[in-house]
């Protein structure tokens, strides 16, 4: 890739409507994705990326910029307990969330900034709006950097 280009990722994140409302209100500042395989967003989301937020079975309601990403792998039960202590004040996961993730060995914690409510999906890339069973979708793009003369 030429030096004046860098990879930008645009994502669609599908979340429970309750969590989407908490993100919009500013209560929930970190999204947690824990699992047993290396699927997105693990190793696919970086600071500066754009994330569209879509509550399950609804339209896209917001757009956010990724501020920070923390990733962990090779986790066991005690690691999950420590991550819960470290992040849950910002993740706002209930007991059932953490119980369901007890066997995860990979975790991605995404901190958002600049959350903007969207009134329609007019500017959301079409590729992200196509039906899919994935709760996290990625659209890669290239952005040209301007160079000083």
N, C-alpha and C positions, 0 to 999 in steps of 0.2 A: 504494500500500500504506500503511495507517495507520502512524503513527510508532512504535507500540508492537509492531510485528511486524518480524521480520527473516527472511531466507531461511536455512534450514539445509539442507545437502545430506547425504544418506546415500548411500554408494557401496558397490559390490561390485567388488573387484579380484581378477581371476583371474591367478594366477602359477604358474610351474613349481614343483612340490612341493619341489625343492631350495631355491629362494628362500624359499618359505613357512616352511620349517624354520629358515632363517637369520634370518628376521624374528622368529619366536617365540623363538629363542635370544638375541636381542639383538645378533647379529653384524652383520646387515644393518639399517641404520637409515634408509636412504633408498631409495625406489622410484623408478626412472627410467623414464619413458615418452617415447620419441623416435619421431617419425614425420614424415610429409610433409603431413598435413592437420590441421585444428584441431579434431579430435574430442576428446571427454572422455578424460582429465581436464583437458586444456588449457582454461584459463579457466573451469573448472567446480568445481575443488576449492580450498578455502580453509582457513586455520587454524581449528580448532574442529570441522570436519566429521568425521563418523564414517565409517570405512572398514572393511567386512567383508572378510576375507582368505580366499580360496578357492583351494586348489591345483587345478590342472587335473584334471578328472574325479574330484574328491573333494567332500566336503561342506565347508561353511564351518567353519574351524577357529579363527578369531580375530577380534577386533574391536580397532580402534586409533583413536586421535584424531590428526588432522592437526595437527602443531605448526608446520610451516613449508612454504611452497611457493615454489619458484624456477622461473620460466618464461623461455624464450628462443625467439625466432623469427628467421627470416632467416639461419639457420645455414649454414655451408659446412664442408668437410672439416676445415679447420684449427680451426674453432670446436668441432667434435666432439672433436678431439684435446685441446683445452684443457679441455673439460667432463669428459672422461675423467680427466685429471690432477687436476682439482678435486674430483670426486665419487667416483671409483671406490673409494676406501678405505671409503666408506660404502655404495656401491651393490653392490660385490662382483661386478661383471660380468666374465665371462671374455672372452678375445680374440674368440670367436665372437659374443658379444653385441654388442660394440662394432663388429666388422666388419660385422655385419648392419645396424647403425644409421649407418654411415658417410655415407649419402646423406640422412639426416634433415635437415629444415630447421626443425623445431619440437621443443622439449624441455621436459618438466615433471619436476621433481625434488621428491618429496614426502617430508618428514621426519615420522616418526611418534613419538608418545609414548603412554603408558598402553596398552600392548598387553596384551590380556586373552585368554587361551585360552578357547574355547567348547567345551563338551561336546556340545551339540546345536544345531540351527538353530531352536529354538522361538521365539526372540526376533528372528530375522532377518526383516525385512519380506518378505512373500510375493512381492511384485512383483520383488524382486531375485533370487529363486530360480528364476524361470521360465527355461526354456532359451533361450539366445541365443548368437549367434556373437561378441558383443562381449566383449572382455577387460576392459572397464571399463564399469560401469553406474551410473546416477545416479537417485536417487529424491529429488525435491524435497519439502520439507515447510515448514510455517510454524510458528514458535515464538512464542508470545505472551510478551512481556517484562512482568514485574510492575512496576508503577509505585509509587513511594513515595507515601503519603497525605499 
